Amino acid sequence: MKVDRCWRQETRTMSKDPHAKRFEIQRLVERSLDLARHALLQQGSFLPGFIAVQPSGKYDIGVAAQGGNEGWNLLITALRQKASAKQIRAAAVYRDVKVRARGATEDTDAVQVVAELASGEACNVFQVYRLGDEKLVFEEGREVELVPSVIFAESDRSTPGTRRWWEFWK
């Protein structure tokens, strides 16, 4: 599997404080949205990407070598391997998706971000956007839901026949 790494930045330590955990997830979501925003403005689209936080606090940031569900699944698999080897303490993956708001009749563009901590906290975020005439507008408000961990999931957390949330988004 090939994952292109772009750069590393920042060193932070992770606290057991619930506020620090929430801040870590928020920071991963914001950074992911910033990366997606930059790619959308430069290219009009983007490949699935990731941010992995090493135990030292350094960030690994990169994109999948291919797009679509295949690229997304490759990133999830690679991050799960790093998580099981205790090489990362938090991670986020992001991608360009189509969503349909409740009551709407048409799909719209959105950035999906899944951010997780090794301690098991995880959230799934959808940020709707409009891109036209070289102008990018992120709609106000985000759809945020707490979800079971996928990257840091322990094998004993799921029972046979249980479908994880990310299998529904294929």
C-alpha positions in Angstrom: 0.0 0.0 0.0 1.3 3.4 -0.9 0.5 6.5 1.2 2.1 9.8 0.3 3.3 11.8 3.3 3.4 15.6 2.9 5.0 16.9 6.1 5.3 16.7 9.8 4.5 19.5 12.3 3.9 20.3 15.9 4.6 18.4 19.1 2.0 18.2 21.8 1.4 15.9 24.7 -1.9 14.2 25.3 -3.6 14.6 28.6 -6.2 12.3 30.2 -8.3 15.4 30.9 -11.6 15.1 29.0 -11.3 18.7 27.8 -7.9 18.0 26.4 -9.3 15.0 24.5 -12.1 17.1 23.1 -9.6 19.7 22.1 -7.4 17.1 20.4 -10.4 15.8 18.4 -11.4 19.4 17.5 -7.9 20.2 16.4 -7.8 17.1 14.1 -11.1 18.0 12.6 -10.1 21.7 12.0 -6.7 20.7 10.5 -8.4 18.1 8.2 -10.9 20.7 7.0 -8.1 23.2 6.4 -6.2 20.6 4.3 -9.4 19.8 2.4 -10.2 23.5 1.9 -6.7 24.1 0.5 -6.9 21.2 -1.9 -10.4 22.3 -3.1 -9.2 25.8 -3.8 -6.1 24.6 -5.6 -7.5 21.6 -7.5 -11.3 21.6 -7.2 -11.2 18.2 -5.6 -9.0 16.1 -3.4 -7.9 12.5 -2.6 -8.7 11.0 0.8 -6.2 12.2 3.3 -5.1 11.6 6.9 -3.4 13.1 9.9 -1.8 10.7 12.3 -0.5 11.9 15.7 2.6 10.1 16.9 3.0 9.3 20.6 5.6 12.2 20.7 2.9 14.6 19.4 4.4 15.0 15.9 1.9 15.0 13.0 2.2 12.8 9.9 0.0 14.2 7.2 -0.6 12.7 3.8 -3.0 11.5 1.1 -3.9 8.2 -0.4 -2.3 7.2 -3.6 -5.8 6.7 -5.1 -9.2 8.2 -4.7 -12.7 6.9 -3.8 -13.5 4.2 -1.4 -10.4 2.3 -2.3 -8.1 5.1 -1.1 -10.3 5.6 2.0 -10.1 1.9 2.9 -6.3 1.9 2.3 -5.9 4.8 4.8 -8.1 3.1 7.4 -6.2 -0.1 7.0 -2.8 1.6 7.3 -3.8 3.6 10.3 -5.3 0.6 12.0 -1.9 -1.2 11.6 -0.1 1.8 13.1 -2.6 2.0 16.0 -2.3 -1.7 16.8 1.5 -1.3 16.9 1.0 1.7 19.2 2.8 4.0 16.7 0.0 6.6 16.8 -2.2 8.1 19.6 -4.8 9.9 17.5 -5.8 10.1 13.8 -8.2 11.7 11.4 -9.1 10.7 7.9 -11.0 12.9 5.5 -12.6 12.7 2.1 -14.9 14.4 -0.4 -18.4 12.9 -0.3 -22.0 13.6 -1.5 -24.6 13.9 1.2 -28.3 14.6 1.2 -29.7 16.8 4.0 -32.9 15.7 5.7 -35.8 16.8 3.6 -33.6 17.7 0.6 -34.2 16.2 -2.8 -30.7 16.5 -4.2 -27.2 15.5 -3.0 -24.7 18.2 -2.1 -20.9 18.2 -1.7 -19.4 17.7 1.8 -16.1 17.0 3.5 -16.3 14.0 5.8 -13.8 13.8 8.7 -13.5 10.9 11.1 -11.3 11.8 14.1 -10.3 9.3 16.7 -8.2 9.0 19.9 -6.5 5.8 21.1 -8.6 6.1 24.3 -11.7 5.2 22.1 -13.3 8.6 21.6 -14.4 9.1 17.9 -16.5 11.4 15.9 -17.8 11.6 12.4 -18.1 15.1 10.9 -19.7 16.3 7.7 -19.0 19.9 6.5 -21.2 20.9 3.5 -19.6 23.2 1.0 -20.2 24.9 -2.3 -17.5 25.5 -4.9 -18.0 27.7 -7.9 -16.2 30.4 -9.8 -13.1 29.7 -7.8 -14.9 30.5 -4.6 -15.3 28.0 -1.8 -18.0 28.4 0.8 -18.3 26.2 3.8 -21.9 26.1 5.0 -22.6 27.2 8.6 -22.9 24.4 11.0 -21.6 20.9 10.8 -23.2 17.5 11.3 -21.3 15.8 14.1 -22.0 12.4 15.5 -20.2 10.3 18.1 -19.3 6.9 16.5 -17.6 3.7 17.5 -13.8 3.7 17.0 -12.6 2.1 13.8 -8.9 2.9 13.7 -8.3 2.2 17.3 -11.0 -0.5 17.6 -10.0 -3.5 19.6 -10.8 -6.9 18.1 -13.0 -7.8 21.1 -15.2 -4.7 20.8 -17.2 -6.1 17.9 -19.2 -9.3 17.6 -19.4 -11.4 14.5 -21.9 -10.0 12.0 -21.6 -6.5 13.4 -21.1 -3.8 10.7 -19.0 -0.9 11.5 -20.3 2.6 10.7 -17.7 3.1 7.9 -19.0 0.0 6.0 -22.3 1.9 5.4 -20.5 4.8 3.6 -19.0 2.6 0.8 
